[in-house]
C-alpha cells in the first residue's frame, strides 16, 4: 500500500523542457517551477498544492495551499 496513492511520478520529455522555457520567460518563474508547470499541463493536471504564490499568475493552473 502506497502512502500517497494519488501521486504519479512523471518523466520529463524534451517537449516539456522546451515548453518550460516559454513558461519561464512569459511568467518569470524559476526554471524548476516552469518545468513543473509544463509537466502538469502536458499531463492534464491543473491543480497544485503549494505555498508558492509565484504560480498564481499562470493561466490554466490553480494553486491551493495545503
GICORNOR-V64977 format. One record per residue. N is the residue number from 1. PSI is psi in degrees with one decimal (none if undefined). Layout:
N_PSI / N_PSI
This chain:
1_132.0 / 2_144.4 / 3_-35.1 / 4_80.1 / 5_-22.6 / 6_5.3 / 7_128.2 / 8_125.7 / 9_123.9 / 10_138.2 / 11_152.8 / 12_124.3 / 13_160.8 / 14_-35.1 / 15_-41.4 / 16_-40.4 / 17_-44.2 / 18_-45.2 / 19_-32.1 / 20_-31.3 / 21_-40.1 / 22_-46.8 / 23_-41.7 / 24_-48.7 / 25_-32.2 / 26_-40.6 / 27_-6.8 / 28_26.4 / 29_163.7 / 30_150.1 / 31_-42.6 / 32_-39.8 / 33_-41.7 / 34_-37.4 / 35_-38.3 / 36_-44.8 / 37_-46.5 / 38_-41.4 / 39_-41.4 / 40_-49.9 / 41_-40.2 / 42_-24.7 / 43_10.7 / 44_23.6 / 45_128.6 / 46_-3.7 / 47_135.7 / 48_150.8 / 49_119.8 / 50_149.2 / 51_-8.1 / 52_107.1 / 53_-7.2 / 54_-25.2 / 55_-13.0 / 56_-26.2 / 57_5.2 / 58_117.5 / 59_134.7 / 60_-2.3 / 61_130.2 / 62_127.4 / 63_130.5 / 64_132.2 / 65_133.3 / 66_none
